[in-house]
Amino acid sequence: MVVEKQPKKKSKEKLNNDFEKEEELEETLSEENEQEEGKTEETLKIKELEKELETFKDLNLRLKAEFDNFKKRTAKEKISIYDVVKVDCVTPFLEILDSLERAIGLVVEKNEFSEGINLVINKFYDVLKKVGVVEIKSLGEEFNPKLHEAIKVVEDEKFEKNTICEVLQKGFMLNEAVLRHALVVVANP
């Protein structure tokens, strides 16, 4: 009978071992499930963060493009403002140049005074050229209403049709823009 009792003990031990193994297995499965749930939560969080990152990247690119456009726009505005200021500054000096040229035209004989006025006039043209102001070619040219203002029309066979035969006041341009139209006499319109 003793032999029979031992197998019963083993089976109780075996049952206990099996029970413990089952508990361990359940714990392991439970941990794996928790890990899988954690992984899915982590995956969702990662996806959300990736979407947020893409949004910020897109926003960053847009802001960079907008800033580049702003820089270009302000650079153009600075140039245009500079040209407007240049026009406003140069235009009154053109009247002084006109007066100097009229004065030199009245001088009958060349002397130191007339040479001095000529030097001032030449210096005036040099300064105007440096800031981009150029004289509009008129005498002998074809009349162009964009550049010239006809004050008088004459019939003269020495000139071709619609040709400028006399310049009453010089015209000037700044960077392809007319500062002042040339006042001219047009022959044979």
Z-matrix of the N, CA and C atoms (Angstrom, degrees):
N
C 1 1.415
C 2 1.516 1 113.96
N 3 1.160 2 111.27 1 -24.24
C 4 1.465 3 116.34 2 178.52
C 5 1.529 4 109.84 3 -63.27
N 6 1.287 5 114.58 4 -35.01
C 7 1.467 6 119.82 5 -178.48
C 8 1.538 7 109.08 6 -63.99
N 9 1.284 8 116.97 7 -36.62
C 10 1.454 9 120.39 8 -177.90
C 11 1.505 10 111.81 9 -70.41
N 12 1.290 11 119.22 10 -32.44
C 13 1.453 12 121.17 11 -177.23
C 14 1.512 13 111.17 12 -71.39
N 15 1.278 14 117.09 13 -35.86
C 16 1.466 15 118.99 14 -177.88
C 17 1.520 16 111.49 15 -62.94
N 18 1.328 17 117.54 16 -46.02
C 19 1.467 18 115.26 17 178.42
C 20 1.525 19 111.86 18 -60.24
N 21 1.290 20 118.97 19 -31.56
C 22 1.457 21 120.64 20 177.57
C 23 1.507 22 110.02 21 -65.69
N 24 1.331 23 117.94 22 -39.85
C 25 1.455 24 120.85 23 177.67
C 26 1.511 25 109.89 24 -62.93
N 27 1.336 26 115.11 25 -41.81
C 28 1.453 27 118.39 26 -178.92
C 29 1.518 28 109.65 27 -64.80
N 30 1.288 29 115.54 28 -38.91
C 31 1.435 30 115.27 29 -179.03
C 32 1.518 31 111.25 30 -69.31
N 33 1.339 32 118.73 31 -32.75
C 34 1.463 33 120.45 32 174.98
C 35 1.507 34 109.01 33 -66.59
N 36 1.309 35 115.95 34 -42.76
C 37 1.468 36 119.32 35 177.62
C 38 1.517 37 109.97 36 -64.24
N 39 1.320 38 114.18 37 -41.20
C 40 1.453 39 118.41 38 -179.53
C 41 1.515 40 109.37 39 -64.40
N 42 1.291 41 116.02 40 -40.58
C 43 1.461 42 120.54 41 178.72
C 44 1.525 43 110.16 42 -63.62
N 45 1.331 44 113.55 43 -44.13
C 46 1.473 45 117.06 44 178.12
C 47 1.530 46 110.15 45 -61.40
N 48 1.301 47 116.91 46 -44.79
C 49 1.472 48 121.03 47 178.42
C 50 1.529 49 110.72 48 -61.36
N 51 1.310 50 114.84 49 -45.08
C 52 1.459 51 118.74 50 179.43
C 53 1.528 52 110.47 51 -62.35
N 54 1.313 53 115.86 52 -40.91
C 55 1.448 54 121.00 53 179.07
C 56 1.523 55 110.75 54 -63.26
N 57 1.349 56 114.67 55 -44.18
C 58 1.469 57 119.11 56 177.57
C 59 1.525 58 110.80 57 -63.25
N 60 1.320 59 116.52 58 -41.22
C 61 1.467 60 120.08 59 178.49
C 62 1.524 61 110.55 60 -63.78
N 63 1.318 62 116.09 61 -39.20
C 64 1.454 63 119.73 62 178.04
C 65 1.509 64 110.73 63 -64.05
N 66 1.341 65 115.67 64 -43.01
C 67 1.460 66 119.60 65 177.78
C 68 1.529 67 110.32 66 -62.02
N 69 1.313 68 116.87 67 -42.95
C 70 1.467 69 121.03 68 178.15
C 71 1.532 70 110.39 69 -62.20
N 72 1.321 71 114.97 70 -42.46
C 73 1.453 72 120.08 71 179.69
C 74 1.530 73 110.42 72 -63.72
N 75 1.320 74 116.10 73 -42.89
C 76 1.466 75 120.47 74 178.21
C 77 1.527 76 110.08 75 -63.36
N 78 1.335 77 115.69 76 -42.70
C 79 1.466 78 119.32 77 178.27
C 80 1.526 79 110.08 78 -61.81
N 81 1.324 80 116.34 79 -43.98
C 82 1.456 81 121.26 80 179.99
C 83 1.527 82 110.11 81 -61.93
N 84 1.325 83 115.96 82 -46.04
C 85 1.465 84 120.08 83 178.80
C 86 1.524 85 110.72 84 -63.26
N 87 1.314 86 115.10 85 -40.95
C 88 1.455 87 120.48 86 178.99
C 89 1.542 88 109.93 87 -62.15
N 90 1.323 89 116.02 88 -44.12
C 91 1.475 90 120.45 89 178.29
C 92 1.527 91 110.54 90 -64.02
N 93 1.332 92 116.81 91 -41.73
C 94 1.460 93 120.50 92 179.26
C 95 1.523 94 110.50 93 -63.18
N 96 1.353 95 115.60 94 -41.22
C 97 1.467 96 119.39 95 177.79
C 98 1.529 97 110.55 96 -62.71
N 99 1.315 98 115.65 97 -43.45
C 100 1.465 99 119.83 98 178.40
C 101 1.527 100 110.28 99 -62.93
N 102 1.322 101 116.40 100 -40.83
C 103 1.461 102 120.04 101 178.72
C 104 1.530 103 110.57 102 -64.40
N 105 1.340 104 115.46 103 -42.02
C 106 1.456 105 119.33 104 179.04
C 107 1.523 106 110.04 105 -64.47
N 108 1.336 107 117.07 106 -42.74
C 109 1.454 108 120.45 107 177.39
C 110 1.519 109 109.54 108 -62.78
N 111 1.327 110 117.32 109 -41.63
C 112 1.459 111 121.91 110 177.45
C 113 1.515 112 110.88 111 -62.52
N 114 1.357 113 114.47 112 -40.45
C 115 1.467 114 118.47 113 178.76
C 116 1.518 115 110.48 114 -64.05
N 117 1.319 116 117.97 115 -42.46
C 118 1.463 117 120.06 116 -179.62
C 119 1.529 118 110.09 117 -66.76
N 120 1.311 119 116.94 118 -39.14
C 121 1.465 120 120.23 119 176.21
C 122 1.523 121 109.85 120 -64.08
N 123 1.320 122 115.85 121 -43.16
C 124 1.469 123 120.17 122 178.34
C 125 1.527 124 110.06 123 -63.99
N 126 1.314 125 116.52 124 -41.37
C 127 1.460 126 120.55 125 179.25
C 128 1.526 127 110.22 126 -62.14
N 129 1.331 128 116.65 127 -42.98
C 130 1.462 129 120.04 128 177.82
C 131 1.524 130 111.24 129 -63.09
N 132 1.317 131 115.87 130 -43.21
C 133 1.465 132 119.72 131 178.32
C 134 1.523 133 110.57 132 -63.04
N 135 1.318 134 116.46 133 -41.63
C 136 1.472 135 120.80 134 179.18
C 137 1.524 136 109.83 135 -62.25
N 138 1.320 137 117.56 136 -44.08
C 139 1.458 138 121.13 137 179.26
C 140 1.528 139 111.31 138 -62.75
N 141 1.330 140 116.27 139 -42.05
C 142 1.467 141 120.30 140 177.21
C 143 1.525 142 110.59 141 -62.04
N 144 1.326 143 116.44 142 -44.69
C 145 1.467 144 120.41 143 179.54
C 146 1.532 145 111.24 144 -65.42
N 147 1.330 146 116.94 145 -36.46
C 148 1.466 147 120.01 146 177.59
C 149 1.526 148 110.42 147 -65.27
N 150 1.335 149 116.96 148 -41.65
C 151 1.471 150 120.30 149 176.77
C 152 1.525 151 110.46 150 -62.17
N 153 1.321 152 115.77 151 -43.90
C 154 1.467 153 120.47 152 179.17
C 155 1.528 154 110.56 153 -62.87
N 156 1.325 155 116.65 154 -40.09
C 157 1.463 156 121.43 155 177.94
C 158 1.526 157 110.34 156 -62.58
N 159 1.324 158 117.32 157 -44.51
C 160 1.470 159 121.19 158 178.35
C 161 1.528 160 110.46 159 -61.56
N 162 1.319 161 116.90 160 -40.34
C 163 1.462 162 121.07 161 177.90
C 164 1.522 163 110.57 162 -61.09
N 165 1.329 164 116.61 163 -44.84
C 166 1.458 165 120.39 164 -179.95
C 167 1.532 166 111.36 165 -68.37
N 168 1.322 167 117.46 166 -36.31
C 169 1.466 168 120.25 167 176.27
C 170 1.525 169 110.06 168 -62.17
N 171 1.320 170 116.18 169 -46.01
C 172 1.465 171 121.51 170 179.42
C 173 1.534 172 110.48 171 -61.54
N 174 1.307 173 115.91 172 -44.45
C 175 1.466 174 121.04 173 177.88
C 176 1.523 175 110.89 174 -61.36
N 177 1.312 176 116.03 175 -42.28
C 178 1.469 177 121.07 176 179.16
C 179 1.523 178 110.58 177 -61.89
N 180 1.335 179 117.65 178 -45.51
C 181 1.463 180 121.56 179 178.57
C 182 1.523 181 111.34 180 -61.85
N 183 1.304 182 116.01 181 -42.25
C 184 1.468 183 120.15 182 179.21
C 185 1.529 184 110.89 183 -64.06
N 186 1.316 185 116.24 184 -42.43
C 187 1.465 186 119.76 185 179.08
C 188 1.524 187 111.38 186 -65.11
N 189 1.328 188 116.87 187 -39.34
C 190 1.470 189 119.91 188 177.09
C 191 1.525 190 110.49 189 -62.32
N 192 1.326 191 116.65 190 -45.04
C 193 1.469 192 120.74 191 -179.64
C 194 1.527 193 110.38 192 -64.20
N 195 1.310 194 115.88 193 -42.25
C 196 1.463 195 120.09 194 179.05
C 197 1.525 196 110.90 195 -63.77
N 198 1.318 197 117.00 196 -39.85
C 199 1.466 198 120.81 197 179.06
C 200 1.526 199 110.88 198 -67.24
N 201 1.336 200 117.00 199 -40.95
C 202 1.468 201 120.33 200 176.45
C 203 1.527 202 110.66 201 -60.64
N 204 1.326 203 116.52 202 -44.06
C 205 1.465 204 120.30 203 177.67
C 206 1.523 205 110.99 204 -62.63
N 207 1.315 206 116.41 205 -39.75
C 208 1.467 207 121.25 206 178.01
C 209 1.533 208 110.61 207 -61.68
N 210 1.333 209 116.39 208 -44.44
C 211 1.468 210 119.90 209 179.30
C 212 1.524 211 110.90 210 -62.40
N 213 1.331 212 116.74 211 -44.37
C 214 1.464 213 120.14 212 179.33
C 215 1.527 214 110.91 213 -63.37
N 216 1.327 215 116.00 214 -43.43
C 217 1.459 216 120.50 215 -179.06
C 218 1.529 217 110.85 216 -63.76
N 219 1.318 218 117.41 217 -44.05
C 220 1.465 219 119.34 218 -179.90
C 221 1.520 220 111.58 219 -68.37
N 222 1.335 221 117.46 220 -33.39
C 223 1.470 222 119.70 221 176.72
C 224 1.526 223 110.22 222 -64.29
N 225 1.340 224 117.07 223 -42.91
C 226 1.463 225 120.56 224 177.03
C 227 1.527 226 110.78 225 -63.27
N 228 1.322 227 116.14 226 -41.64
C 229 1.463 228 119.83 227 179.99
C 230 1.526 229 110.92 228 -63.81
N 231 1.328 230 116.88 229 -39.96
C 232 1.459 231 120.20 230 178.20
C 233 1.516 232 110.96 231 -61.18
N 234 1.334 233 115.93 232 -43.69
C 235 1.463 234 120.16 233 179.99
C 236 1.520 235 110.12 234 -63.80
N 237 1.329 236 116.74 235 -45.00
C 238 1.467 237 118.85 236 -178.65
C 239 1.523 238 110.99 237 -66.89
N 240 1.315 239 117.44 238 -37.92
C 241 1.471 240 120.29 239 177.44
C 242 1.521 241 109.59 240 -65.51
N 243 1.321 242 115.93 241 -40.84
C 244 1.465 243 120.52 242 178.38
C 245 1.525 244 110.28 243 -59.91
N 246 1.338 245 117.47 244 -43.41
C 247 1.462 246 120.99 245 179.13
C 248 1.528 247 111.58 246 -65.01
N 249 1.327 248 116.58 247 -40.74
C 250 1.467 249 120.05 248 178.46
C 251 1.528 250 110.47 249 -62.71
N 252 1.326 251 115.99 250 -43.94
C 253 1.462 252 120.15 251 179.41
C 254 1.527 253 109.73 252 -64.90
N 255 1.319 254 116.65 253 -39.97
C 256 1.465 255 120.87 254 179.21
C 257 1.530 256 110.13 255 -61.19
N 258 1.328 257 116.16 256 -44.19
C 259 1.467 258 120.66 257 178.71
C 260 1.523 259 110.09 258 -60.76
N 261 1.320 260 116.01 259 -46.15
C 262 1.464 261 120.31 260 -179.49
C 263 1.528 262 112.28 261 -62.92
N 264 1.324 263 116.49 262 -33.73
C 265 1.470 264 120.08 263 -179.68
C 266 1.528 265 112.22 264 -79.12
N 267 1.313 266 117.25 265 -38.86
C 268 1.469 267 121.09 266 -173.44
C 269 1.523 268 112.30 267 -77.96
N 270 1.317 269 117.73 268 -38.92
C 271 1.460 270 121.64 269 -172.94
C 272 1.536 271 113.64 270 -53.32
N 273 1.320 272 120.89 271 -46.29
C 274 1.481 273 119.07 272 179.19
C 275 1.534 274 112.91 273 -63.07
N 276 1.324 275 117.48 274 -29.76
C 277 1.462 276 119.78 275 -179.69
C 278 1.534 277 112.18 276 -71.70
N 279 1.325 278 115.79 277 -21.86
C 280 1.460 279 118.87 278 178.19
C 281 1.533 280 110.72 279 -64.35
N 282 1.320 281 117.05 280 -34.09
C 283 1.468 282 121.27 281 176.65
C 284 1.532 283 110.51 282 -64.70
N 285 1.312 284 117.23 283 -37.99
C 286 1.468 285 121.04 284 177.91
C 287 1.522 286 109.47 285 -66.49
N 288 1.312 287 116.52 286 -41.40
C 289 1.464 288 120.85 287 177.09
C 290 1.530 289 110.35 288 -61.15
N 291 1.325 290 116.71 289 -42.73
C 292 1.465 291 120.43 290 176.84
C 293 1.527 292 110.92 291 -58.48
N 294 1.317 293 116.27 292 -44.23
C 295 1.471 294 120.53 293 -179.41
C 296 1.528 295 110.73 294 -63.59
N 297 1.312 296 117.77 295 -41.70
C 298 1.468 297 121.06 296 178.65
C 299 1.535 298 111.29 297 -63.62
N 300 1.335 299 115.94 298 -41.22
C 301 1.460 300 119.29 299 179.46
C 302 1.528 301 111.38 300 -67.99
N 303 1.332 302 117.65 301 -36.30
C 304 1.461 303 120.29 302 175.36
C 305 1.526 304 109.88 303 -65.27
N 306 1.326 305 115.45 304 -40.60
C 307 1.475 306 119.36 305 -179.96
C 308 1.522 307 110.80 306 -62.69
N 309 1.321 308 117.13 307 -43.59
C 310 1.468 309 119.96 308 -179.71
C 311 1.528 310 110.13 309 -68.16
N 312 1.314 311 117.51 310 -29.31
C 313 1.467 312 121.07 311 177.53
C 314 1.514 313 112.83 312 -69.13
N 315 1.323 314 116.95 313 -23.91
C 316 1.460 315 121.32 314 179.90
C 317 1.528 316 112.79 315 -85.87
N 318 1.316 317 116.63 316 -15.75
C 319 1.458 318 120.06 317 -179.24
C 320 1.529 319 108.79 318 -69.83
N 321 1.344 320 115.13 319 126.53
C 322 1.458 321 120.66 320 -176.94
C 323 1.523 322 110.56 321 -83.70
N 324 1.281 323 116.87 322 -45.49
C 325 1.464 324 120.24 323 -178.86
C 326 1.513 325 110.74 324 -119.75
N 327 1.318 326 114.94 325 150.28
C 328 1.470 327 119.49 326 179.17
C 329 1.512 328 108.82 327 -78.05
N 330 1.315 329 114.64 328 131.48
C 331 1.466 330 121.33 329 174.26
C 332 1.521 331 108.33 330 -146.96
N 333 1.309 332 116.10 331 -173.38
C 334 1.476 333 119.74 332 -177.81
C 335 1.523 334 111.37 333 -62.35
N 336 1.324 335 115.20 334 -36.03
C 337 1.461 336 119.33 335 -179.65
C 338 1.530 337 110.50 336 -64.38
N 339 1.320 338 117.56 337 -47.29
C 340 1.474 339 120.61 338 -179.34
C 341 1.528 340 110.86 339 -66.32
N 342 1.326 341 117.00 340 -35.76
C 343 1.466 342 120.30 341 176.66
C 344 1.529 343 111.03 342 -65.42
N 345 1.332 344 115.78 343 -38.24
C 346 1.467 345 120.40 344 177.05
C 347 1.514 346 111.36 345 -63.29
N 348 1.341 347 116.23 346 -42.87
C 349 1.470 348 119.84 347 178.16
C 350 1.531 349 109.73 348 -63.97
N 351 1.318 350 117.42 349 -41.29
C 352 1.469 351 120.41 350 177.63
C 353 1.525 352 111.55 351 -61.47
N 354 1.340 353 117.19 352 -39.91
C 355 1.471 354 120.34 353 176.65
C 356 1.527 355 111.26 354 -62.19
N 357 1.334 356 116.28 355 -41.61
C 358 1.473 357 120.85 356 178.79
C 359 1.533 358 109.67 357 -64.05
N 360 1.342 359 116.50 358 -43.84
C 361 1.468 360 120.20 359 179.25
C 362 1.525 361 110.44 360 -61.41
N 363 1.331 362 117.45 361 -45.42
C 364 1.465 363 121.15 362 179.09
C 365 1.523 364 111.39 363 -61.88
N 366 1.334 365 116.25 364 -41.53
C 367 1.471 366 120.68 365 177.68
C 368 1.539 367 109.85 366 -62.85
N 369 1.329 368 115.42 367 -40.13
C 370 1.460 369 120.91 368 177.31
C 371 1.525 370 110.44 369 -56.93
N 372 1.344 371 116.78 370 -48.53
C 373 1.465 372 120.77 371 179.83
C 374 1.530 373 111.48 372 -63.96
N 375 1.333 374 117.46 373 -36.70
C 376 1.466 375 120.32 374 177.49
C 377 1.526 376 111.35 375 -62.44
N 378 1.315 377 115.81 376 -44.35
C 379 1.473 378 120.36 377 -179.82
C 380 1.532 379 110.01 378 -65.49
N 381 1.329 380 116.53 379 -43.34
C 382 1.468 381 119.51 380 178.68
C 383 1.525 382 111.01 381 -60.83
N 384 1.320 383 115.83 382 -40.72
C 385 1.468 384 120.23 383 179.84
C 386 1.532 385 110.84 384 -63.74
N 387 1.332 386 116.40 385 -39.23
C 388 1.475 387 120.59 386 -179.97
C 389 1.527 388 112.17 387 -62.11
N 390 1.322 389 117.04 388 -34.57
C 391 1.469 390 119.78 389 -179.46
C 392 1.524 391 112.04 390 -91.19
N 393 1.349 392 116.59 391 3.85
C 394 1.462 393 120.01 392 174.00
C 395 1.513 394 115.27 393 96.22
N 396 1.315 395 117.69 394 10.20
C 397 1.462 396 121.02 395 -180.00
C 398 1.526 397 108.59 396 -92.77
N 399 1.330 398 115.91 397 128.47
C 400 1.465 399 120.46 398 178.57
C 401 1.526 400 109.50 399 -127.93
N 402 1.324 401 114.12 400 152.24
C 403 1.466 402 120.19 401 179.00
C 404 1.521 403 109.46 402 -77.06
N 405 1.323 404 116.07 403 141.78
C 406 1.460 405 121.24 404 176.08
C 407 1.521 406 107.42 405 -81.27
N 408 1.326 407 116.61 406 123.58
C 409 1.465 408 120.50 407 177.45
C 410 1.518 409 108.19 408 -68.51
N 411 1.328 410 116.07 409 130.09
C 412 1.454 411 118.99 410 -175.03
C 413 1.523 412 113.34 411 -131.70
N 414 1.302 413 118.14 412 -55.91
C 415 1.463 414 121.98 413 -173.04
C 416 1.527 415 110.70 414 -58.80
N 417 1.344 416 115.66 415 123.77
C 418 1.457 417 121.57 416 -179.81
C 419 1.521 418 113.79 417 83.18
N 420 1.308 419 118.40 418 -5.97
C 421 1.470 420 122.76 419 179.49
C 422 1.526 421 110.82 420 -87.77
N 423 1.309 422 116.04 421 162.99
C 424 1.464 423 120.55 422 175.01
C 425 1.527 424 108.51 423 -74.85
N 426 1.313 425 115.53 424 141.11
C 427 1.459 426 121.24 425 -179.68
C 428 1.521 427 110.31 426 -63.21
N 429 1.348 428 115.99 427 130.45
C 430 1.462 429 122.37 428 178.41
C 431 1.529 430 107.07 429 -129.53
N 432 1.328 431 118.27 430 111.38
C 433 1.468 432 120.50 431 -176.35
C 434 1.534 433 113.77 432 -61.39
N 435 1.334 434 116.76 433 -18.14
C 436 1.467 435 119.50 434 177.72
C 437 1.530 436 111.35 435 -75.61
N 438 1.336 437 115.86 436 -24.28
C 439 1.469 438 120.52 437 -176.88
C 440 1.527 439 113.44 438 -113.98
N 441 1.320 440 116.66 439 -26.08
C 442 1.457 441 121.13 440 -173.20
C 443 1.525 442 111.72 441 -120.39
N 444 1.313 443 114.33 442 153.45
C 445 1.460 444 120.72 443 173.79
C 446 1.525 445 106.52 444 -122.53
N 447 1.319 446 115.82 445 116.57
C 448 1.462 447 120.42 446 -177.46
C 449 1.531 448 109.19 447 -80.43
N 450 1.315 449 115.54 448 121.22
C 451 1.460 450 121.89 449 179.32
C 452 1.531 451 109.98 450 -95.55
N 453 1.317 452 113.57 451 -31.04
C 454 1.452 453 118.85 452 -174.15
C 455 1.526 454 108.54 453 -147.67
N 456 1.340 455 116.88 454 148.99
C 457 1.454 456 122.81 455 177.43
C 458 1.523 457 107.34 456 -123.04
N 459 1.343 458 116.90 457 132.97
C 460 1.472 459 121.07 458 179.57
C 461 1.518 460 109.86 459 -131.37
N 462 1.346 461 114.62 460 158.49
C 463 1.457 462 121.31 461 173.65
C 464 1.520 463 106.46 462 -102.14
N 465 1.323 464 117.42 463 118.36
C 466 1.464 465 121.62 464 -179.00
C 467 1.526 466 107.82 465 -146.15
N 468 1.313 467 116.18 466 120.78
C 469 1.458 468 120.87 467 -176.51
C 470 1.530 469 112.70 468 -73.55
N 471 1.327 470 118.46 469 -14.22
C 472 1.470 471 121.70 470 179.17
C 473 1.541 472 111.29 471 -70.36
N 474 1.315 473 116.12 472 -21.27
C 475 1.473 474 120.40 473 -175.86
C 476 1.520 475 110.66 474 -112.62
N 477 1.314 476 114.71 475 152.21
C 478 1.464 477 120.11 476 176.21
C 479 1.522 478 109.33 477 -73.53
N 480 1.314 479 114.48 478 172.43
C 481 1.457 480 120.80 479 -178.98
C 482 1.535 481 110.96 480 -63.87
N 483 1.325 482 115.65 481 135.45
C 484 1.476 483 123.48 482 174.45
C 485 1.529 484 112.62 483 61.89
N 486 1.338 485 116.57 484 36.91
C 487 1.459 486 122.07 485 -178.79
C 488 1.528 487 109.82 486 -106.31
N 489 1.318 488 115.70 487 143.69
C 490 1.464 489 120.62 488 178.49
C 491 1.525 490 108.30 489 -79.06
N 492 1.338 491 115.35 490 121.59
C 493 1.458 492 119.38 491 -177.67
C 494 1.523 493 112.70 492 -105.27
N 495 1.307 494 118.12 493 -15.14
C 496 1.465 495 120.72 494 179.39
C 497 1.532 496 109.33 495 -152.47
N 498 1.329 497 116.27 496 141.88
C 499 1.467 498 121.77 497 177.54
C 500 1.529 499 107.55 498 -111.94
N 501 1.324 500 115.56 499 118.50
C 502 1.456 501 120.07 500 -179.88
C 503 1.534 502 111.31 501 -87.96
N 504 1.308 503 116.04 502 -33.37
C 505 1.477 504 121.07 503 177.03
C 506 1.529 505 107.59 504 -149.45
N 507 1.325 506 115.87 505 131.23
C 508 1.464 507 120.32 506 -177.92
C 509 1.523 508 110.68 507 -68.68
N 510 1.327 509 114.27 508 146.93
C 511 1.457 510 120.62 509 175.22
C 512 1.521 511 109.66 510 -105.32
N 513 1.327 512 115.93 511 156.94
C 514 1.466 513 120.82 512 -177.62
C 515 1.522 514 110.47 513 -137.58
N 516 1.342 515 113.67 514 150.36
C 517 1.463 516 121.41 515 178.30
C 518 1.525 517 109.86 516 -124.97
N 519 1.312 518 115.09 517 151.76
C 520 1.468 519 122.25 518 174.08
C 521 1.519 520 107.32 519 -130.13
N 522 1.335 521 116.65 520 112.53
C 523 1.478 522 121.58 521 178.45
C 524 1.528 523 112.29 522 49.25
N 525 1.304 524 117.12 523 55.72
C 526 1.462 525 124.28 524 176.65
C 527 1.527 526 113.62 525 69.61
N 528 1.310 527 118.48 526 6.56
C 529 1.468 528 121.67 527 176.62
C 530 1.525 529 108.00 528 -111.61
N 531 1.317 530 115.82 529 137.42
C 532 1.459 531 120.26 530 -178.31
C 533 1.531 532 109.68 531 -77.68
N 534 1.336 533 115.15 532 121.58
C 535 1.471 534 120.26 533 174.12
C 536 1.522 535 109.45 534 -80.31
N 537 1.327 536 113.64 535 -45.36
C 538 1.454 537 119.99 536 -178.85
C 539 1.532 538 107.67 537 -150.23
N 540 1.324 539 116.11 538 129.05
C 541 1.468 540 120.76 539 177.13
C 542 1.525 541 109.68 540 -69.25
N 543 1.311 542 115.28 541 147.07
C 544 1.466 543 120.28 542 175.56
C 545 1.524 544 108.42 543 -77.63
N 546 1.325 545 115.85 544 132.62
C 547 1.465 546 120.92 545 176.31
C 548 1.522 547 107.24 546 -89.27
N 549 1.333 548 117.24 547 119.25
C 550 1.451 549 120.83 548 -169.91
C 551 1.515 550 112.99 549 -134.44
N 552 1.345 551 114.02 550 163.79
C 553 1.459 552 122.53 551 171.22
C 554 1.532 553 105.76 552 -108.27
N 555 1.334 554 116.58 553 129.11
C 556 1.459 555 121.84 554 -176.00
C 557 1.527 556 109.22 555 -106.92
N 558 1.331 557 115.96 556 132.04
C 559 1.455 558 121.22 557 178.12
C 560 1.516 559 110.38 558 -97.83
N 561 1.319 560 114.81 559 140.74
C 562 1.474 561 123.01 560 173.52
C 563 1.535 562 114.39 561 50.80
N 564 1.330 563 117.35 562 66.00
C 565 1.465 564 118.75 563 -178.32
C 566 1.513 565 113.99 564 -65.42
